[in-house]
């Protein structure tokens, strides 16, 4: 359902952010963001002169290349349009993020390395949703790994009694402790995915905790 009908108004500004995730043929993933800001009226800029309506004031790109552990392997930041001529000078600073992992503390780690005068407000703002897009992009691969690991645990459970019994009067084979099955990482991350809710009951019944 769309938003309610607004009162009469005049369009002033448009910010568009496009975020996309790609699986590469080399086993890595590219997570990209593209931001533009445009006005509906002309403005005068000391460095660029007149900026006509529809011409981007900001036009910026960033690409993170990550592995299955969410570690940043390479990063590229580009500023095609900025309001100040020196904005692009800080693009190189985003190389400080190489080696970081998208994990709890991600936003704080970003600000420590490229926050304030060491970075670009708009590129830094995009890093948080890029982390979410990274998870959405890698989810099929992560879920496949989780299911494969749980299948291995189940297979170990099936063979363990035979191994512990031994044959031909030999001593029972020593087995390492079985790892516990892992739940999907996104359980309990929002209202819909509460472990005691209907969605989990239907899609992940083995992890359902409701009555």
N, C-alpha and C positions, 0 to 999 in steps of 0.2 A: 504494500500500500504506500503510495507516495505521501509526501508532506502535505499538510493542509494548504489551501489556497492563500497566498500572502496578500497583504495590502498592496496598493500601487507603489512601485519602487523603481529605482534606477540602478542598473548594474554598474559597479565601480571597478571591481578587481576580480581576477580569476587566478587562483593557484591550482596547478595540476601536478600531481605526483603519481608517477607510474612506476610500479614495483613489479619485477619479474624474476622468476627463478628458472634456471636451465641446468639440465644434466649434460655434462660434456662426455665426449667419447673417450677421454683419457682417465675417467673415473673420478673426476672432480666436478664441482658444481659452481656455476656463476650466479651470483645474486646481484641484481642491478636496480638502480633507482634513477629516475629522471625527473627533475623539478623545473617548472617554469612559473614565472609570475608575469602577468600582463595587466595593463590598465586599459580602460575604455576611453581614455582621454589622453591627449599629448602632454608630455612633461619635458622640461628642460633639464639637462644634466651637464654639469661642468666638464666631464670627461668625454661624454659621448655626444653632446649636443642635444638636438631634439630627438626624443623617443616617441614615435608615433603610436597611436592606439593599436593594440594587438602585437606590437613588437616586444619581445621578452625583455624585462628588466633583469630578471634572473633566468638563466638557462644552464642547468648544471647536471652533471652525470657522475655516478659513482658505481664501481663494479668491485665486488668482493669475490674472489675465487677461494672456495673452502673445500676441505675434505670431509669425510664421513664423520669425523670427530668435531666438526664445526670450527676447526682451526683455519685462520686466514692464511692462505699461502701467498697470494698476491693481491694487490689493491691498486685501482686506478681511479683518479679523480680528475674531472675535466670541467672547466668553467667557460662555456662559450659566450655567455653574456653576463655581465655583472654591473652594478651601478658605479663601482670605483675601479680605476685601472689597476690598482695593486691587489685586488681580491685574489687573483690567480696565483699570487706569490706563495700562498700557504698550501696549495694543492700538494706539493711535495711532502708536507708534514704528515699527510695521511699514511705515508709509508711506515710511520711509527706503529701502525696497527697490525702490521704483518707479524704473525706468530700468536696473536691473541685468539682466544676461543670465544665463540658466542655461547655464553653460559651465565648463570647468576653473577651479578656484578658487572655485566657487559656495559651498561650505560655509564657507570662510574669510571670504568677503565677507559672508555672513549674520552670522557671529559678530562681525565688526568693527562691524556696524551695530546689531544687536539682541541681542548676546550679553550674558551677565552680568546686571547690575542694570538694563540697558536693555531687556530683553525678558522672554519667558516661556520657561522651559526646554522645555515640552512643544510649544509652537508652533515653536520653533527646531528641535527634534528632527524635526518633521514636514517641514521644508523639504527635507532630503536626499531622502527618498522622493518628495516632490512633483516634484523634478527628474527622477527616473526615470520617473514617470508622465507628465510632460510629453513626454518623448521617445517613450514608447509611444503617446501620443495623437497627436502630430504625425507619427509615422513614415509613415503612408500618404501624407500630403501631401509630405513630404520625399523619399520614394522616387519619387513621381510626378515631382517636379521633377528628381531625379537622372537618371531614365530619359529625360525630355524633353531634358535638356542633352546626354546622351550621344547621343541620336538626332540632335541638331543637329550634333554633332561628326562623326558618321558621314555626314550629308548634306553637310557641308563637304568631307569627304574625297572624296566621289563627284564633286563639281563642281570641285574644285581643279585637276585636270589640264587640263580644258577652259579654265578661266580663265587658267591660266599660259601656255597655248599661244597664246591670242589668235586673232583672225580678221582676214582682209583685210589682212595684213601689218602689223597694229597691234602695238605693243609688248605683251608679256605683262602681264596685269593684276597689280598688286601686291596681295598678300593678307596679312592679319595672321596671325601664328602661330596654329595650331590649339590650342585648350585640350585638355589631356589628359582622357580620360574619368575619372570619379570612382568609386571603389568605394563600396559601402554603408558608412555611418558605423559600423555596429555590428560590422564584421569585426574579429576578434582582440580582442574585448572580454570573451570568456569561453571556457571550454574547448570548448563545443559549436561555437562560431563561429570556431575557429582556421582560418586561411587554408589550412592543409594538411590539414584534416579532412574527414570524409565529408559533413557537412552542407553545407559550402561547395562541395564537389565537385558535389553534386546540385543545389543551389539557385542557386549563383553560379559556374558552371564557368569563366567568363571570368576570375575572380579566384582560382581554385584554384592553390595553389603546391605541392601534394604531388606525389609521383612517379607 
